Amino acid sequence: MTHLILVLDAAQRSALAVTRSLGKLDNIQVVTSDSSACALAATSKYSQEYLQSPCPSSDPHGYIQWLENICISRQFSLVIPVTEITSQLLLMHTSQLPHVHLPFASYATVMSLADKYHLLEQAKASGVPVPEFTLIENATHADASQWIYPCVIKPCLSKIFTPQGWIATSVRVLHSEQEWQRARKQAPHLEQYPFMVQEFIPGSGAGVFCLYNKGQATHFFAHQRLREKPPQGGVSVLSESVAIDPTLKKYAQQLLDHVHWHGVAMVEFRITPEGAPYLMEVNTRFWGSLQLAIDAGIDFPALLVQHALGIPNSSTTEYREGQRLRWLLGDFDSLYLYLRGAYSPAQKLLRVLAFFVPVAFFKTRHETNRWGDLGPGWYELKTYVRQLFGRH
């Protein structure tokens, strides 16, 4: 039996990783979709067809109607969204989408982790350490004179669904009451929607990537970011697979077991200089550097689909440490941003050398540029050049 699978959000690099992974499986055909005329994953040889949709952020109701019509006519075995907006939009409209089959937990379970206040409450109940936090109904109920600075202002939802569309929020570190007043003006959603004032935890970030099948943990993975865009912290452009920290794995599993998780999740922690971990948030969908896990030996998309469709697999839970993944164009941007910063000539020279010298050459693969699937690399390069010269 051949299964037809629809991969949404085809402009995302994680969607490309999903498309390549599933397209290599026997008896699986992949169709990709996004709101633009073309998209990154659509140019892969593993995408059998591309469908242009309404925009899920600006026209959510039109998007839901379009998806229901497509799934009635095409009978997809699974639909796989890879962004927060599409995954939550589909889950909150499951009653309107009886023909859309998702390999994820229920909306209530997903939101118990995606809502950051509920997440911290779940973590406390499952014995996972969290920063001190206070829930604020909205900005009019905030008394910033009582806060201990620095502190973190963290909206309960990173994307807020409204009748007019989606509102994007962001986390802010505040060092004074004056910074709070500026943040309040710059983020009008704080006047209407709940947020937390959270203890600031110094240190560095670490994550555990997980796959669950109906409440049972099946696979774990970990990596470290070697370079990011922007350089001070952001999207990973060079990463490496590493051994899983047993303490972080234990806490991630305690949390996900507690909510009887199903599907994929990235559990993020902050590690203090003394080595104490604190839960920060949970990404309830596929993550940006997904291709690294696949290259290292844990094929999360294939495993997820095999679980959902009842296809047996003999996948190992072991993976190669030291495997590297590089997003080349993102790395170029990171280098440019670094060289624009206030660094000494010697520091800039070292950065350039680190960029161009092929460190761990035989263990590094490029995220979009693949000899066996050249389309996405060419598409990304052409798009990059057009944007560089102001053409859209």
Secondary structure, DSSP 8 states (H G I E B T S, - for coil): --EEEEE--TTSHHHHHHHHHHHTSTTEEEEEEESSSS-TGGGSTTEEEEEE---TTT-HHHHHHHHHHHHHHH--SEEE--SHHHHHHHHHTGGG-TT---SS--HHHHHHHHSHHHHHHHHHHTT-----EEEESSGGG--GGG--SSEEEEES-SEEEETTEEEE---EEESSHHHHHHHHHH-GGGGTS-EEEEE---SEEEEEEEEEETTEEEEEE-EEEEEEESTTS-EEEEEEE----HHHHHHHHHHHHHTT--EEEEEEEEE-TTS-EEEEEEE-S--TTHHHHHHHT--HHHHHHHHHHT------S---TT-EEE-HHHHHHHHHHHHHSS--HHHHHHHHHHHHS-TTGGGEEESS-BTTB-HHHHHHHHHHHHHHTT--
